[in-house]
Amino acid sequence: MTHHVSPDDRLFVAQLEASTLAATQFDHRAHVRAAYVYLAESDPETATRRMRAALLAFLQHHGIAASKYHATITKAWVLAVRHFMALTPDAESADAFIDANAQLLDSKIMLNHYSASLLFSPEARAEFMEPDQSPIPKYD
């Protein structure tokens, strides 16, 4: 598997981690992009930890309540991106990867794996919950 991170991807993650992106710039595509970059450099658990830390710092910096953070959605998206990375064994950048896997831009895709009642529960927001509909493939 050859997944490259472009200089623009590195700058994007540095800006995310420094909270210099405007809150409006961090949309769903940006979440997928960050997950890709973290996964290109580490395993899913490390990527999830890095994503969590970056998101919580970003929320705090922008004065957004930490309760906005969603543990299950964050890890589930990291796992989904990892799955698509396995299916797309070569990408020159996060943008190239996302363009090749446009279905990742469907923010409702997690409802294929989770019931709405579980995914939007306070428990799922607080800690990762395994899917109750269809598993997300996991890789080391």
Secondary structure, 3 states (H helix, E strand, C coil): CEECCCHHHHHHHHHHHCCCCCHHHCCHHHHHHHHHHHHHHCCHHHHHHHHHHHHHHHHHHCCCCHHHCCHHHHHHHHHHHHHHHHHCCEECCHHHHHHHCHHHHCCCHHHHCCCHHHHCCHHHHHCCCCCCCCCCCCCC
